[in-house]
């Protein structure tokens, strides 16, 4: 399948209003902020978007708003995940008419499937949709690890075109890059290892920090892709404190707190997520201040 995804994509947060409903105005503002800062693509309704807490209609509504606001300027990749294969396949069919360019699908969580179970899950998903599929491996959230040999098998399926790799293991990522065919997109799922993964042959990142600093994170990725590693390394270390602060508590708690401090959204979560501890909020605010992010943002 001729579909090439590279560069920096934002794992977009989902803003809520005080009553807990979707904040459409803030969502559109976030998308415009991303576009103005020249992000390469957007990924709404992933883990960072608190998707497990969204009702089906809300989920589709968020995707429609993002696609409408983007207006074809950049690709929109919809988060399509779950732990029941039949439901994930149905969800993939539901998003097709919305106009997304692909889907990001996380490994089934809680079930802890075997490697063969993971293969058959994604194989069936691929059969249920014509959309390009990016696998998402994040063992820390799912309690299962899509091993490189399984990814290599899945890469033979025409519309499975890449993976967001967040295993946290550079050794696994090297084995993955060695195992997959040319043209299969390996994207980092961790901001802090985007640079080394690109140096090894990865093609980009699906980022949390680009919610707050899309322009800077996109520049870092582009510098690395262009082989300008001295400049990329300098920018990486400048952004590292923010990368770390975004995970001082469970994501997306810190990044939503940060966006609220920046005046872009209200700081509202859906249970079981709750507001940050006061001592962590102080740490986050210091990092944001150091990057000049507490000033009103242009949107």
Buried (B, 14 or more C-beta within 10 A) or exposed (E): BEBEBBBBBBBBBBBBBEEEEBBBEBBBBBBBBBBEBBBBBBBBBBBBBBBEBBEEEBBBBBBBBBBEBBEEEBBBBBBBBBBEBEEBBBBBEBBBEBBBBBBBBBBBBEBEBEBEBBBEBBBEBBEBBEBBBBBBBBBEBBEBBBBBEBBBBBBEBEBBBBBBBBBBBEEBBBBBBEBBEEEBBBBBBBBBBBBBBBEBBBBBBBBBBBBBBBBBBBBBBBBBBEEEBEBBBEBBEBBBBBBBBBBBBEBBBBBBBBBBBBBBBBBBBEEEBEBBEEEBBEBBBEBBEEBEBBEEBEB
